Amino acid sequence: MFEQAVEQFTYLKGEVLTTFTDIESSKKNERPQLQAAITYCKVQGQPYPLQS
């Protein structure tokens, strides 16, 4: 379901550069895949949803 939403969005707005799968609970502070995704976006100069 989520993958379909991403596919539809990127079809209209852009492209998927890479993917990360965050399987940790949002209650945990240690979320290595989330941190890797944010770092990737920063290095690539791309926006990410959690930017303030």
N, C-alpha and C positions, 0 to 999 in steps of 0.2 A: 504494500500500500504506500509506504513512504517513498519507496524507490520510484513508483509511478508518478507521484507528485513532483519529485525532483526532476524526472525525465521531462514532464510536461513544462515545468518552469524553465528548464535550460533550453528546451526546444524554442521557446519564445524569447528568452533573455540572454542566452550565452552558452557556455560549455562547462562541463565538469572537468577540472584539471586533474584531480585525484580524489580518492575517497578514503575516509577513515571510519572505523566502527567503534563507537564508544559503548562498551558493554557494562561499564561500572554504574553503580547507583549514583544518582545526583546528590545523595546524602554524603558520599565519600569525597574527601578533598583530593585524593590521589586518583586522577583520571588521565592516565598517560596518553591515550588516544586523543582526547579533547585537547590536551596541551600540545600534542604534535600537530593537530589540525590548525590551531591558532598560530603556532610558530610558522607553519608552512604559509599561511595566509600573509603573515607579516613579512616574511622573506620575499614572497612573490609580489608584495605590494597590493594584495587583494583585500577587499572588505570581508569581514566575517560577522555573523549575526550577533555576537556578544560585545561588539565594539560599543564604547560609550561615547 
